[in-house]
Amino acid sequence: MSVFEVPLGTGIAFASKYLGKEGVCFSLYGDGASNQGQVYEAFNMAKLWKIPCIYVCENNGYGMGTSAERSSASTNYYTRGDYVPGIWVDGMDVLAVREATRFAIDYSLRQGPLVLEMFTYRYSGHSMSDPGTSYRTRDEVQVVRQTRDPITMFKEKVISTKLATEQEVKDLENETKKIIDEATKKARADSEIPVEELAGDVYSEPLEQDIRNVLPWNPLKHKTVIKL
């Protein structure tokens, strides 16, 4: 998650309020980005104008390869807003995330900005160049998989409350795997998309047709693929 999404999300939420659309914007950023100045600049503006923006700090414990404890003087990210209220949420619990989201939408429409710290974990590395094991042990990853995995926990809740049987859950899993396998085969067999697709649907209603390319003097033309 990039820190640039915080001011961008604030702007989108402001536009929604300005146009009277009664909408909110969820702006996501990681624990590694939480210490950057533009986060607090956006918080300040959002609070001043009661902008309906919900700032979601995705705290997976590691910014790139640096643990939160090494990079942050305070790891209680939900308190960072000071004048913007915050809530700590178990990001590995599907139902907790749903209920926190419901509350956040209702609150933000009436009161303005809110911070949600989603405490979660990533099993893989941060990127292709990150094996994910140089700064943590394989045992740590395995323990989280066995004790806090969101899919496994939700599956157990569904079965224990008799919302579905074990067989129904297994059938759903098999069907999902089948869909994923078919989509993977199709993606691998498909040809590489042309460069022009990079400028596809950048805007729903483009005011300008030129989209900045790698070189600013050689722009791409905006391409409308999906008509709203």
Stockholm file with secondary structure:
# STOCKHOLM 1.0

chainA/1-228         MSVFEVPLGTGIAFASKYLGKEGVCFSLYGDGASNQGQVYEAFNMAKLWKIPCIYVCENNGYGMGTSAERSSASTNYYTRGDYVPGIWVDGMDVLAVREATRFAIDYSLRQGPLVLEMFTYRYSGHSMSDPGTSYRTRDEVQVVRQTRDPITMFKEKVISTKLATEQEVKDLENETKKIIDEATKKARADSEIPVEELAGDVYSEPLEQDIRNVLPWNPLKHKTVIKL
#=GR chainA/1-228 SS CCTTHHHHHHHHHHHHHHTTCCCCEEEEEEGGGTTSHHHHHHHHHHHHTTCCEEEEEEECSEETTEEHHHHCSCCCGGGTTTTSCEEEEETTCHHHHHHHHHHHHHHHHHHCCEEEEEECCCSSCSSTTCCSCSSSCHHHHHHHHHHTCHHHHHHHHHHHTTSSCHHHHHHHHHHHHHHHHHHHHHHHHSCCCCGGGGGBTSCSSCSCSEECCSSTTSCEECBCCSCC
#=GC SS_cons         CCTTHHHHHHHHHHHHHHTTCCCCEEEEEEGGGTTSHHHHHHHHHHHHTTCCEEEEEEECSEETTEEHHHHCSCCCGGGTTTTSCEEEEETTCHHHHHHHHHHHHHHHHHHCCEEEEEECCCSSCSSTTCCSCSSSCHHHHHHHHHHTCHHHHHHHHHHHTTSSCHHHHHHHHHHHHHHHHHHHHHHHHSCCCCGGGGGBTSCSSCSCSEECCSSTTSCEECBCCSCC
//
